[in-house]
């Protein structure tokens, strides 16, 4: 089985968290906590890939990268 690492973006949107996968259009989810959101996005990615394969659509490869950029704050 081939393993891929997809970049997932997590955002705090008030009382909830949301997550999306830039390389998998429409692969999004929410959760009450970041832990719940992480569990939900894992399931969403799996379902996205399974559904794509079932209907004969190619699964986009993971090409997006990310990193934190550290910026000093001024008072």
N, CA, C and O atoms as a Tripos MOL2 file, in Angstrom:
@<TRIPOS>MOLECULE
protein
  300   299    75     0     0
PROTEIN
NO_CHARGES

@<TRIPOS>ATOM
      1 N           0.8400   -1.1780    0.0000 N.3       1 UNK1
      2 CA          0.0000    0.0000    0.0000 C.3       1 UNK1
      3 C           0.8840    1.2400    0.0000 C.2       1 UNK1
      4 O           1.8010    1.3610    0.8120 O.2       1 UNK1
      5 N           0.6040    2.1440   -0.9040 N.am      2 UNK2
      6 CA          1.3680    3.3930   -1.0020 C.3       2 UNK2
      7 C           0.8910    4.3710    0.0690 C.2       2 UNK2
      8 O          -0.3100    4.5340    0.2840 O.2       2 UNK2
      9 N           1.8360    5.0130    0.7320 N.am      3 UNK3
     10 CA          1.5070    5.9990    1.7570 C.3       3 UNK3
     11 C           1.8390    7.3950    1.2350 C.2       3 UNK3
     12 O           2.8790    7.6050    0.6110 O.2       3 UNK3
     13 N           0.9510    8.3360    1.4960 N.am      4 UNK4
     14 CA          1.1590    9.7310    1.1190 C.3       4 UNK4
     15 C           0.9220   10.6150    2.3340 C.2       4 UNK4
     16 O           0.0930   10.3040    3.1890 O.2       4 UNK4
     17 N           1.6510   11.7080    2.4020 N.am      5 UNK5
     18 CA          1.4820   12.6910    3.4680 C.3       5 UNK5
     19 C           0.8780   13.9560    2.8660 C.2       5 UNK5
     20 O           1.5440   14.6680    2.1150 O.2       5 UNK5
     21 N          -0.3740   14.2320    3.1940 N.am      6 UNK6
     22 CA         -1.0540   15.4200    2.7100 C.3       6 UNK6
     23 C          -0.9750   16.5240    3.7600 C.2       6 UNK6
     24 O          -1.1330   16.2700    4.9540 O.2       6 UNK6
     25 N          -0.7310   17.7420    3.3070 N.am      7 UNK7
     26 CA         -0.7460   18.8960    4.1920 C.3       7 UNK7
     27 C          -2.1930   19.1780    4.5970 C.2       7 UNK7
     28 O          -3.0800   19.2430    3.7470 O.2       7 UNK7
     29 N          -2.4200   19.3410    5.8790 N.am      8 UNK8
     30 CA         -3.7350   19.6870    6.4140 C.3       8 UNK8
     31 C          -3.6050   21.0280    7.1200 C.2       8 UNK8
     32 O          -2.6790   21.2430    7.9020 O.2       8 UNK8
     33 N          -4.5410   21.9260    6.8360 N.am      9 UNK9
     34 CA         -4.5790   23.2360    7.4780 C.3       9 UNK9
     35 C          -5.6830   23.2160    8.5350 C.2       9 UNK9
     36 O          -6.8320   22.8920    8.2360 O.2       9 UNK9
     37 N          -5.3260   23.5640    9.7670 N.am     10 UNK10
     38 CA         -6.2800   23.6390   10.8750 C.3      10 UNK10
     39 C          -6.4820   25.1060   11.2320 C.2      10 UNK10
     40 O          -5.5200   25.8640   11.3510 O.2      10 UNK10
     41 N          -7.7310   25.4940   11.4010 N.am     11 UNK11
     42 CA         -8.0450   26.8720   11.7650 C.3      11 UNK11
     43 C          -9.0530   26.8940   12.9000 C.2      11 UNK11
     44 O         -10.0230   26.1370   12.9040 O.2      11 UNK11
     45 N          -8.8070   27.7750   13.8650 N.am     12 UNK12
     46 CA         -9.7590   27.9720   14.9420 C.3      12 UNK12
     47 C         -10.7690   29.0040   14.4690 C.2      12 UNK12
     48 O         -10.4110   30.1360   14.1430 O.2      12 UNK12
     49 N         -12.0260   28.6050   14.4370 N.am     13 UNK13
     50 CA        -13.0640   29.5100   13.9370 C.3      13 UNK13
     51 C         -14.0910   29.7810   15.0300 C.2      13 UNK13
     52 O         -15.2630   29.4230   14.9110 O.2      13 UNK13
     53 N         -13.6220   30.4230   16.0980 N.am     14 UNK14
     54 CA        -14.5160   30.7240   17.2180 C.3      14 UNK14
     55 C         -14.6350   29.5290   18.1410 C.2      14 UNK14
     56 O         -13.6360   29.0760   18.7000 O.2      14 UNK14
     57 N         -15.8440   29.0120   18.3100 N.am     15 UNK15
     58 CA        -15.9990   27.8970   19.2420 C.3      15 UNK15
     59 C         -15.5720   26.5500   18.6550 C.2      15 UNK15
     60 O         -15.4470   25.5750   19.3960 O.2      15 UNK15
     61 N         -15.3490   26.4750   17.3540 N.am     16 UNK16
     62 CA        -15.0050   25.2180   16.6920 C.3      16 UNK16
     63 C         -13.6790   25.3130   15.9520 C.2      16 UNK16
     64 O         -13.0830   26.3830   15.8280 O.2      16 UNK16
     65 N         -13.2400   24.1620   15.4670 N.am     17 UNK17
     66 CA        -12.0610   24.0690   14.6100 C.3      17 UNK17
     67 C         -12.5020   23.5760   13.2390 C.2      17 UNK17
     68 O         -13.4760   22.8330   13.1160 O.2      17 UNK17
     69 N         -11.7760   23.9960   12.2160 N.am     18 UNK18
     70 CA        -12.0270   23.4770   10.8770 C.3      18 UNK18
     71 C         -10.6950   23.0260   10.2900 C.2      18 UNK18
     72 O          -9.6260   23.4650   10.7140 O.2      18 UNK18
     73 N         -10.7880   22.1420    9.3060 N.am     19 UNK19
     74 CA         -9.5910   21.6330    8.6440 C.3      19 UNK19
     75 C          -9.8950   21.4070    7.1750 C.2      19 UNK19
     76 O         -11.0170   21.0640    6.8030 O.2      19 UNK19
     77 N          -8.8740   21.6060    6.3400 N.am     20 UNK20
     78 CA         -9.0080   21.2980    4.9200 C.3      20 UNK20
     79 C          -7.6690   20.8430    4.3740 C.2      20 UNK20
     80 O          -6.6120   21.1030    4.9490 O.2      20 UNK20
     81 N          -7.7510   20.1520    3.2370 N.am     21 UNK21
     82 CA         -6.5670   19.5980    2.5800 C.3      21 UNK21
     83 C          -6.4300   20.3040    1.2320 C.2      21 UNK21
     84 O          -7.2230   20.0380    0.3290 O.2      21 UNK21
     85 N          -5.4460   21.1980    1.0640 N.am     22 UNK22
     86 CA         -5.3270   21.9590   -0.1740 C.3      22 UNK22
     87 C          -5.2720   21.1010   -1.4390 C.2      22 UNK22
     88 O          -5.7890   21.5180   -2.4760 O.2      22 UNK22
     89 N          -4.6670   19.9280   -1.3830 N.am     23 UNK23
     90 CA         -4.5340   19.0960   -2.5780 C.3      23 UNK23
     91 C          -5.7560   18.2280   -2.8740 C.2      23 UNK23
     92 O          -5.8190   17.5910   -3.9250 O.2      23 UNK23
     93 N          -6.7200   18.1980   -1.9640 N.am     24 UNK24
     94 CA         -7.9230   17.3930   -2.1700 C.3      24 UNK24
     95 C          -9.1330   18.3230   -2.1290 C.2      24 UNK24
     96 O          -9.7310   18.5120   -1.0700 O.2      24 UNK24
     97 N          -9.4960   18.9000   -3.2640 N.am     25 UNK25
     98 CA        -10.5710   19.8990   -3.3060 C.3      25 UNK25
     99 C         -11.8670   19.3830   -2.6830 C.2      25 UNK25
    100 O         -12.3690   18.3210   -3.0490 O.2      25 UNK25
    101 N         -12.3920   20.1510   -1.7440 N.am     26 UNK26
    102 CA        -13.6300   19.7930   -1.0850 C.3      26 UNK26
    103 C         -13.4600   18.8940    0.1250 C.2      26 UNK26
    104 O         -14.4440   18.5380    0.7730 O.2      26 UNK26
    105 N         -12.2320   18.5240    0.4390 N.am     27 UNK27
    106 CA        -11.9710   17.6630    1.5920 C.3      27 UNK27
    107 C         -11.8160   18.5600    2.8190 C.2      27 UNK27
    108 O         -10.7320   19.0650    3.1120 O.2      27 UNK27
    109 N         -12.9360   18.7440    3.5300 N.am     28 UNK28
    110 CA        -12.9750   19.6540    4.6730 C.3      28 UNK28
    111 C         -13.7500   19.0000    5.8080 C.2      28 UNK28
    112 O         -14.4990   18.0480    5.5870 O.2      28 UNK28
    113 N         -13.5740   19.5050    7.0040 N.am     29 UNK29
    114 CA        -14.3300   19.0270    8.1450 C.3      29 UNK29
    115 C         -14.2570   20.0430    9.2690 C.2      29 UNK29
    116 O         -13.5360   21.0370    9.1830 O.2      29 UNK29
    117 N         -15.0090   19.7820   10.3190 N.am     30 UNK30
    118 CA        -14.9740   20.6170   11.5140 C.3      30 UNK30
    119 C         -14.9640   19.7220   12.7470 C.2      30 UNK30
    120 O         -15.1630   18.5110   12.6550 O.2      30 UNK30
    121 N         -14.7290   20.3360   13.8930 N.am     31 UNK31
    122 CA        -14.7840   19.6230   15.1650 C.3      31 UNK31
    123 C         -14.8620   20.6150   16.3010 C.2      31 UNK31
    124 O         -14.4700   21.7740   16.1590 O.2      31 UNK31
    125 N         -15.3690   20.1570   17.4220 N.am     32 UNK32
    126 CA        -15.4660   21.0400   18.5930 C.3      32 UNK32
    127 C         -14.1070   21.3290   19.2020 C.2      32 UNK32
    128 O         -13.8940   22.3900   19.7870 O.2      32 UNK32
    129 N         -13.1810   20.3790   19.0630 N.am     33 UNK33
    130 CA        -11.8100   20.5490   19.5570 C.3      33 UNK33
    131 C         -10.8550   20.2400   18.4150 C.2      33 UNK33
    132 O         -11.2500   19.6450   17.4130 O.2      33 UNK33
    133 N          -9.5960   20.6430   18.5660 N.am     34 UNK34
    134 CA         -8.6200   20.3420   17.5230 C.3      34 UNK34
    135 C          -8.4070   18.8270   17.4220 C.2      34 UNK34
    136 O          -8.1620   18.3050   16.3350 O.2      34 UNK34
    137 N          -8.5010   18.1330   18.5450 N.am     35 UNK35
    138 CA         -8.3330   16.6780   18.5220 C.3      35 UNK35
    139 C          -9.4540   16.0190   17.7210 C.2      35 UNK35
    140 O          -9.2060   15.1150   16.9240 O.2      35 UNK35
    141 N         -10.6920   16.4770   17.9370 N.am     36 UNK36
    142 CA        -11.8200   15.9390   17.1780 C.3      36 UNK36
    143 C         -11.6730   16.2700   15.6990 C.2      36 UNK36
    144 O         -11.9730   15.4420   14.8400 O.2      36 UNK36
    145 N         -11.2130   17.4730   15.4060 N.am     37 UNK37
    146 CA        -11.0170   17.9030   14.0230 C.3      37 UNK37
    147 C          -9.9560   17.0370   13.3390 C.2      37 UNK37
    148 O         -10.1180   16.6740   12.1730 O.2      37 UNK37
    149 N          -8.8820   16.7050   14.0430 N.am     38 UNK38
    150 CA         -7.8340   15.8580   13.4800 C.3      38 UNK38
    151 C          -8.3710   14.4580   13.1580 C.2      38 UNK38
    152 O          -8.0400   13.8870   12.1200 O.2      38 UNK38
    153 N          -9.1900   13.9180   14.0430 N.am     39 UNK39
    154 CA         -9.8060   12.6120   13.8060 C.3      39 UNK39
    155 C         -10.7250   12.6910   12.5850 C.2      39 UNK39
    156 O         -10.7070   11.8060   11.7290 O.2      39 UNK39
    157 N         -11.5210   13.7450   12.5120 N.am     40 UNK40
    158 CA        -12.4690   13.9000   11.4120 C.3      40 UNK40
    159 C         -11.7780   14.0810   10.0640 C.2      40 UNK40
    160 O         -12.2510   13.5500    9.0590 O.2      40 UNK40
    161 N         -10.6710   14.8180   10.0210 N.am     41 UNK41
    162 CA        -10.0050   15.0320    8.7340 C.3      41 UNK41
    163 C          -9.3400   13.7420    8.2570 C.2      41 UNK41
    164 O          -9.2640   13.4930    7.0540 O.2      41 UNK41
    165 N          -8.8640   12.9300    9.1840 N.am     42 UNK42
    166 CA         -8.3020   11.6170    8.8080 C.3      42 UNK42
    167 C          -9.3750   10.7880    8.0980 C.2      42 UNK42
    168 O          -9.1150   10.1790    7.0600 O.2      42 UNK42
    169 N         -10.5730   10.7720    8.6660 N.am     43 UNK43
    170 CA        -11.6850   10.0470    8.0560 C.3      43 UNK43
    171 C         -12.0750   10.6660    6.7130 C.2      43 UNK43
    172 O         -12.3540    9.9470    5.7540 O.2      43 UNK43
    173 N         -12.0930   11.9940    6.6440 N.am     44 UNK44
    174 CA        -12.4710   12.6830    5.4100 C.3      44 UNK44
    175 C         -11.4860   12.3790    4.2820 C.2      44 UNK44
    176 O         -11.8940   12.1690    3.1400 O.2      44 UNK44
    177 N         -10.1930   12.3560    4.5980 N.am     45 UNK45
    178 CA         -9.1790   12.0390    3.5810 C.3      45 UNK45
    179 C          -9.3740   10.6130    3.0820 C.2      45 UNK45
    180 O          -9.3440   10.3630    1.8770 O.2      45 UNK45
    181 N          -9.5730    9.6810    4.0040 N.am     46 UNK46
    182 CA         -9.7760    8.2820    3.6150 C.3      46 UNK46
    183 C         -10.9940    8.1440    2.7120 C.2      46 UNK46
    184 O         -10.9310    7.4660    1.6860 O.2      46 UNK46
    185 N         -12.1060    8.7810    3.0830 N.am     47 UNK47
    186 CA        -13.3150    8.7170    2.2670 C.3      47 UNK47
    187 C         -13.1270    9.3820    0.9160 C.2      47 UNK47
    188 O         -13.6310    8.8870   -0.0930 O.2      47 UNK47
    189 N         -12.4100   10.4990    0.8810 N.am     48 UNK48
    190 CA        -12.1470   11.1940   -0.3730 C.3      48 UNK48
    191 C         -11.4030   10.2730   -1.3350 C.2      48 UNK48
    192 O         -11.7760   10.1500   -2.5020 O.2      48 UNK48
    193 N         -10.3540    9.6320   -0.8400 N.am     49 UNK49
    194 CA         -9.5400    8.7550   -1.6830 C.3      49 UNK49
    195 C         -10.3460    7.5350   -2.1310 C.2      49 UNK49
    196 O         -10.3100    7.1690   -3.3060 O.2      49 UNK49
    197 N         -11.0700    6.9050   -1.2070 N.am     50 UNK50
    198 CA        -11.8730    5.7300   -1.5560 C.3      50 UNK50
    199 C         -12.9290    6.0680   -2.5960 C.2      50 UNK50
    200 O         -13.1190    5.3250   -3.5580 O.2      50 UNK50
    201 N         -13.6190    7.1940   -2.4040 N.am     51 UNK51
    202 CA        -14.6620    7.5960   -3.3390 C.3      51 UNK51
    203 C         -14.0780    7.9180   -4.7100 C.2      51 UNK51
    204 O         -14.6420    7.5320   -5.7340 O.2      51 UNK51
    205 N         -12.9570    8.6190   -4.7330 N.am     52 UNK52
    206 CA        -12.3050    8.9450   -6.0080 C.3      52 UNK52
    207 C         -11.9570    7.6760   -6.7700 C.2      52 UNK52
    208 O         -12.1910    7.5850   -7.9760 O.2      52 UNK52
    209 N         -11.4020    6.7040   -6.0700 N.am     53 UNK53
    210 CA        -11.0270    5.4500   -6.7130 C.3      53 UNK53
    211 C         -12.2590    4.6900   -7.2000 C.2      53 UNK53
    212 O         -12.2300    4.1120   -8.2870 O.2      53 UNK53
    213 N         -13.3380    4.6790   -6.4190 N.am     54 UNK54
    214 CA        -14.5630    3.9710   -6.8050 C.3      54 UNK54
    215 C         -15.1790    4.5260   -8.0790 C.2      54 UNK54
    216 O         -15.7070    3.7700   -8.8930 O.2      54 UNK54
    217 N         -15.1170    5.8410   -8.2590 N.am     55 UNK55
    218 CA        -15.7250    6.4520   -9.4440 C.3      55 UNK55
    219 C         -14.7240    6.6560  -10.5740 C.2      55 UNK55
    220 O         -15.0570    7.2410  -11.6050 O.2      55 UNK55
    221 N         -13.5150    6.1820  -10.3860 N.am     56 UNK56
    222 CA        -12.5140    6.2370  -11.4420 C.3      56 UNK56
    223 C         -11.8250    7.5710  -11.6350 C.2      56 UNK56
    224 O         -11.2570    7.8270  -12.6960 O.2      56 UNK56
    225 N         -11.8680    8.4300  -10.6200 N.am     57 UNK57
    226 CA        -11.1720    9.7160  -10.6960 C.3      57 UNK57
    227 C          -9.7770    9.5650  -10.1180 C.2      57 UNK57
    228 O          -9.5850    8.8330   -9.1470 O.2      57 UNK57
    229 N          -8.8020   10.2490  -10.7010 N.am     58 UNK58
    230 CA         -7.4560   10.1840  -10.1310 C.3      58 UNK58
    231 C          -7.4040   10.9060   -8.7830 C.2      58 UNK58
    232 O          -8.0790   11.9150   -8.5790 O.2      58 UNK58
    233 N          -6.6090   10.3850   -7.8920 N.am     59 UNK59
    234 CA         -6.4060   11.0210   -6.5880 C.3      59 UNK59
    235 C          -5.2320   11.9830   -6.7360 C.2      59 UNK59
    236 O          -4.1260   11.5610   -7.0730 O.2      59 UNK59
    237 N          -5.4620   13.2870   -6.4830 N.am     60 UNK60
    238 CA         -4.3650   14.2450   -6.6230 C.3      60 UNK60
    239 C          -3.2040   13.9050   -5.6960 C.2      60 UNK60
    240 O          -3.4160   13.5410   -4.5390 O.2      60 UNK60
    241 N          -1.9900   14.0230   -6.1970 N.am     61 UNK61
    242 CA         -0.8340   13.7490   -5.3390 C.3      61 UNK61
    243 C          -0.6260   14.8800   -4.3300 C.2      61 UNK61
    244 O          -1.0680   16.0070   -4.5560 O.2      61 UNK61
    245 N           0.0430   14.5780   -3.2260 N.am     62 UNK62
    246 CA          0.3350   15.6310   -2.2470 C.3      62 UNK62
    247 C           1.4990   16.4830   -2.7380 C.2      62 UNK62
    248 O           2.6440   16.0310   -2.7480 O.2      62 UNK62
    249 N           1.2100   17.6980   -3.1380 N.am     63 UNK63
    250 CA          2.2620   18.5850   -3.6460 C.3      63 UNK63
    251 C           2.4200   19.8500   -2.8110 C.2      63 UNK63
    252 O           3.4300   20.5440   -2.9280 O.2      63 UNK63
    253 N           1.4380   20.1580   -1.9720 N.am     64 UNK64
    254 CA          1.4910   21.3840   -1.1730 C.3      64 UNK64
    255 C           2.4010   21.1920    0.0290 C.2      64 UNK64
    256 O           2.3850   20.1460    0.6760 O.2      64 UNK64
    257 N           3.1900   22.2090    0.3160 N.am     65 UNK65
    258 CA          4.0680   22.1940    1.4770 C.3      65 UNK65
    259 C           3.7640   23.4120    2.3360 C.2      65 UNK65
    260 O           3.1710   24.3820    1.8630 O.2      65 UNK65
    261 N           4.1620   23.3600    3.5740 N.am     66 UNK66
    262 CA          3.9470   24.5010    4.4550 C.3      66 UNK66
    263 C           5.0220   24.5570    5.5230 C.2      66 UNK66
    264 O           5.7060   23.5710    5.7980 O.2      66 UNK66
    265 N           5.1520   25.7100    6.1050 N.am     67 UNK67
    266 CA          6.0780   25.8870    7.2220 C.3      67 UNK67
    267 C           5.6820   27.1390    7.9830 C.2      67 UNK67
    268 O           4.9730   28.0020    7.4660 O.2      67 UNK67
    269 N           6.1430   27.2200    9.1930 N.am     68 UNK68
    270 CA          5.9490   28.4340    9.9780 C.3      68 UNK68
    271 C           7.0810   29.4050    9.6690 C.2      68 UNK68
    272 O           8.2320   29.0010    9.5020 O.2      68 UNK68
    273 N           6.7450   30.6720    9.5950 N.am     69 UNK69
    274 CA          7.7370   31.7310    9.4280 C.3      69 UNK69
    275 C           7.7230   32.5250   10.7240 C.2      69 UNK69
    276 O           6.6880   33.0670   11.1100 O.2      69 UNK69
    277 N           8.8480   32.5960   11.3890 N.am     70 UNK70
    278 CA          8.9330   33.2660   12.6840 C.3      70 UNK70
    279 C           9.2380   34.7520   12.4880 C.2      70 UNK70
    280 O          10.2260   35.1220   11.8540 O.2      70 UNK70
    281 N           8.3790   35.5800   13.0380 N.am     71 UNK71
    282 CA          8.5080   37.0280   12.9280 C.3      71 UNK71
    283 C           8.5100   37.6080   14.3420 C.2      71 UNK71
    284 O           7.6290   37.2990   15.1440 O.2      71 UNK71
    285 N           9.4890   38.4390   14.6410 N.am     72 UNK72
    286 CA          9.5420   39.0810   15.9580 C.3      72 UNK72
    287 C           8.4760   40.1640   16.0310 C.2      72 UNK72
    288 O           8.3020   40.9420   15.0920 O.2      72 UNK72
    289 N           7.7700   40.2090   17.1430 N.am     73 UNK73
    290 CA          6.7590   41.2370   17.3420 C.3      73 UNK73
    291 C           7.3900   42.4460   18.0070 C.2      73 UNK73
    292 O           8.2710   42.3200   18.8570 O.2      73 UNK73
    293 N           6.9270   43.6070   17.6110 N.am     74 UNK74
    294 CA          7.3560   44.8170   18.2960 C.3      74 UNK74
    295 C           6.2570   45.2090   19.2690 C.2      74 UNK74
    296 O           5.0750   44.9780   19.0140 O.2      74 UNK74
    297 N           6.6470   45.7900   20.3590 N.am     75 UNK75
    298 CA          5.6810   46.1450   21.4160 C.3      75 UNK75
    299 C           4.7500   47.1770   20.9970 C.2      75 UNK75
    300 O           3.8820   47.5780   21.7720 O.2      75 UNK75
@<TRIPOS>BOND
     1     1     2 1
     2     2     3 1
     3     3     4 2
     4     3     5 am
     5     5     6 1
     6     6     7 1
     7     7     8 2
     8     7     9 am
     9     9    10 1
    10    10    11 1
    11    11    12 2
    12    11    13 am
    13    13    14 1
    14    14    15 1
    15    15    16 2
    16    15    17 am
    17    17    18 1
    18    18    19 1
    19    19    20 2
    20    19    21 am
    21    21    22 1
    22    22    23 1
    23    23    24 2
    24    23    25 am
    25    25    26 1
    26    26    27 1
    27    27    28 2
    28    27    29 am
    29    29    30 1
    30    30    31 1
    31    31    32 2
    32    31    33 am
    33    33    34 1
    34    34    35 1
    35    35    36 2
    36    35    37 am
    37    37    38 1
    38    38    39 1
    39    39    40 2
    40    39    41 am
    41    41    42 1
    42    42    43 1
    43    43    44 2
    44    43    45 am
    45    45    46 1
    46    46    47 1
    47    47    48 2
    48    47    49 am
    49    49    50 1
    50    50    51 1
    51    51    52 2
    52    51    53 am
    53    53    54 1
    54    54    55 1
    55    55    56 2
    56    55    57 am
    57    57    58 1
    58    58    59 1
    59    59    60 2
    60    59    61 am
    61    61    62 1
    62    62    63 1
    63    63    64 2
    64    63    65 am
    65    65    66 1
    66    66    67 1
    67    67    68 2
    68    67    69 am
    69    69    70 1
    70    70    71 1
    71    71    72 2
    72    71    73 am
    73    73    74 1
    74    74    75 1
    75    75    76 2
    76    75    77 am
    77    77    78 1
    78    78    79 1
    79    79    80 2
    80    79    81 am
    81    81    82 1
    82    82    83 1
    83    83    84 2
    84    83    85 am
    85    85    86 1
    86    86    87 1
    87    87    88 2
    88    87    89 am
    89    89    90 1
    90    90    91 1
    91    91    92 2
    92    91    93 am
    93    93    94 1
    94    94    95 1
    95    95    96 2
    96    95    97 am
    97    97    98 1
    98    98    99 1
    99    99   100 2
   100    99   101 am
   101   101   102 1
   102   102   103 1
   103   103   104 2
   104   103   105 am
   105   105   106 1
   106   106   107 1
   107   107   108 2
   108   107   109 am
   109   109   110 1
   110   110   111 1
   111   111   112 2
   112   111   113 am
   113   113   114 1
   114   114   115 1
   115   115   116 2
   116   115   117 am
   117   117   118 1
   118   118   119 1
   119   119   120 2
   120   119   121 am
   121   121   122 1
   122   122   123 1
   123   123   124 2
   124   123   125 am
   125   125   126 1
   126   126   127 1
   127   127   128 2
   128   127   129 am
   129   129   130 1
   130   130   131 1
   131   131   132 2
   132   131   133 am
   133   133   134 1
   134   134   135 1
   135   135   136 2
   136   135   137 am
   137   137   138 1
   138   138   139 1
   139   139   140 2
   140   139   141 am
   141   141   142 1
   142   142   143 1
   143   143   144 2
   144   143   145 am
   145   145   146 1
   146   146   147 1
   147   147   148 2
   148   147   149 am
   149   149   150 1
   150   150   151 1
   151   151   152 2
   152   151   153 am
   153   153   154 1
   154   154   155 1
   155   155   156 2
   156   155   157 am
   157   157   158 1
   158   158   159 1
   159   159   160 2
   160   159   161 am
   161   161   162 1
   162   162   163 1
   163   163   164 2
   164   163   165 am
   165   165   166 1
   166   166   167 1
   167   167   168 2
   168   167   169 am
   169   169   170 1
   170   170   171 1
   171   171   172 2
   172   171   173 am
   173   173   174 1
   174   174   175 1
   175   175   176 2
   176   175   177 am
   177   177   178 1
   178   178   179 1
   179   179   180 2
   180   179   181 am
   181   181   182 1
   182   182   183 1
   183   183   184 2
   184   183   185 am
   185   185   186 1
   186   186   187 1
   187   187   188 2
   188   187   189 am
   189   189   190 1
   190   190   191 1
   191   191   192 2
   192   191   193 am
   193   193   194 1
   194   194   195 1
   195   195   196 2
   196   195   197 am
   197   197   198 1
   198   198   199 1
   199   199   200 2
   200   199   201 am
   201   201   202 1
   202   202   203 1
   203   203   204 2
   204   203   205 am
   205   205   206 1
   206   206   207 1
   207   207   208 2
   208   207   209 am
   209   209   210 1
   210   210   211 1
   211   211   212 2
   212   211   213 am
   213   213   214 1
   214   214   215 1
   215   215   216 2
   216   215   217 am
   217   217   218 1
   218   218   219 1
   219   219   220 2
   220   219   221 am
   221   221   222 1
   222   222   223 1
   223   223   224 2
   224   223   225 am
   225   225   226 1
   226   226   227 1
   227   227   228 2
   228   227   229 am
   229   229   230 1
   230   230   231 1
   231   231   232 2
   232   231   233 am
   233   233   234 1
   234   234   235 1
   235   235   236 2
   236   235   237 am
   237   237   238 1
   238   238   239 1
   239   239   240 2
   240   239   241 am
   241   241   242 1
   242   242   243 1
   243   243   244 2
   244   243   245 am
   245   245   246 1
   246   246   247 1
   247   247   248 2
   248   247   249 am
   249   249   250 1
   250   250   251 1
   251   251   252 2
   252   251   253 am
   253   253   254 1
   254   254   255 1
   255   255   256 2
   256   255   257 am
   257   257   258 1
   258   258   259 1
   259   259   260 2
   260   259   261 am
   261   261   262 1
   262   262   263 1
   263   263   264 2
   264   263   265 am
   265   265   266 1
   266   266   267 1
   267   267   268 2
   268   267   269 am
   269   269   270 1
   270   270   271 1
   271   271   272 2
   272   271   273 am
   273   273   274 1
   274   274   275 1
   275   275   276 2
   276   275   277 am
   277   277   278 1
   278   278   279 1
   279   279   280 2
   280   279   281 am
   281   281   282 1
   282   282   283 1
   283   283   284 2
   284   283   285 am
   285   285   286 1
   286   286   287 1
   287   287   288 2
   288   287   289 am
   289   289   290 1
   290   290   291 1
   291   291   292 2
   292   291   293 am
   293   293   294 1
   294   294   295 1
   295   295   296 2
   296   295   297 am
   297   297   298 1
   298   298   299 1
   299   299   300 2
@<TRIPOS>SUBSTRUCTURE
     1 UNK1         2 RESIDUE 1 A UNK
     2 UNK2         6 RESIDUE 1 A UNK
     3 UNK3        10 RESIDUE 1 A UNK
     4 UNK4        14 RESIDUE 1 A UNK
     5 UNK5        18 RESIDUE 1 A UNK
     6 UNK6        22 RESIDUE 1 A UNK
     7 UNK7        26 RESIDUE 1 A UNK
     8 UNK8        30 RESIDUE 1 A UNK
     9 UNK9        34 RESIDUE 1 A UNK
    10 UNK10       38 RESIDUE 1 A UNK
    11 UNK11       42 RESIDUE 1 A UNK
    12 UNK12       46 RESIDUE 1 A UNK
    13 UNK13       50 RESIDUE 1 A UNK
    14 UNK14       54 RESIDUE 1 A UNK
    15 UNK15       58 RESIDUE 1 A UNK
    16 UNK16       62 RESIDUE 1 A UNK
    17 UNK17       66 RESIDUE 1 A UNK
    18 UNK18       70 RESIDUE 1 A UNK
    19 UNK19       74 RESIDUE 1 A UNK
    20 UNK20       78 RESIDUE 1 A UNK
    21 UNK21       82 RESIDUE 1 A UNK
    22 UNK22       86 RESIDUE 1 A UNK
    23 UNK23       90 RESIDUE 1 A UNK
    24 UNK24       94 RESIDUE 1 A UNK
    25 UNK25       98 RESIDUE 1 A UNK
    26 UNK26      102 RESIDUE 1 A UNK
    27 UNK27      106 RESIDUE 1 A UNK
    28 UNK28      110 RESIDUE 1 A UNK
    29 UNK29      114 RESIDUE 1 A UNK
    30 UNK30      118 RESIDUE 1 A UNK
    31 UNK31      122 RESIDUE 1 A UNK
    32 UNK32      126 RESIDUE 1 A UNK
    33 UNK33      130 RESIDUE 1 A UNK
    34 UNK34      134 RESIDUE 1 A UNK
    35 UNK35      138 RESIDUE 1 A UNK
    36 UNK36      142 RESIDUE 1 A UNK
    37 UNK37      146 RESIDUE 1 A UNK
    38 UNK38      150 RESIDUE 1 A UNK
    39 UNK39      154 RESIDUE 1 A UNK
    40 UNK40      158 RESIDUE 1 A UNK
    41 UNK41      162 RESIDUE 1 A UNK
    42 UNK42      166 RESIDUE 1 A UNK
    43 UNK43      170 RESIDUE 1 A UNK
    44 UNK44      174 RESIDUE 1 A UNK
    45 UNK45      178 RESIDUE 1 A UNK
    46 UNK46      182 RESIDUE 1 A UNK
    47 UNK47      186 RESIDUE 1 A UNK
    48 UNK48      190 RESIDUE 1 A UNK
    49 UNK49      194 RESIDUE 1 A UNK
    50 UNK50      198 RESIDUE 1 A UNK
    51 UNK51      202 RESIDUE 1 A UNK
    52 UNK52      206 RESIDUE 1 A UNK
    53 UNK53      210 RESIDUE 1 A UNK
    54 UNK54      214 RESIDUE 1 A UNK
    55 UNK55      218 RESIDUE 1 A UNK
    56 UNK56      222 RESIDUE 1 A UNK
    57 UNK57      226 RESIDUE 1 A UNK
    58 UNK58      230 RESIDUE 1 A UNK
    59 UNK59      234 RESIDUE 1 A UNK
    60 UNK60      238 RESIDUE 1 A UNK
    61 UNK61      242 RESIDUE 1 A UNK
    62 UNK62      246 RESIDUE 1 A UNK
    63 UNK63      250 RESIDUE 1 A UNK
    64 UNK64      254 RESIDUE 1 A UNK
    65 UNK65      258 RESIDUE 1 A UNK
    66 UNK66      262 RESIDUE 1 A UNK
    67 UNK67      266 RESIDUE 1 A UNK
    68 UNK68      270 RESIDUE 1 A UNK
    69 UNK69      274 RESIDUE 1 A UNK
    70 UNK70      278 RESIDUE 1 A UNK
    71 UNK71      282 RESIDUE 1 A UNK
    72 UNK72      286 RESIDUE 1 A UNK
    73 UNK73      290 RESIDUE 1 A UNK
    74 UNK74      294 RESIDUE 1 A UNK
    75 UNK75      298 RESIDUE 1 A UNK
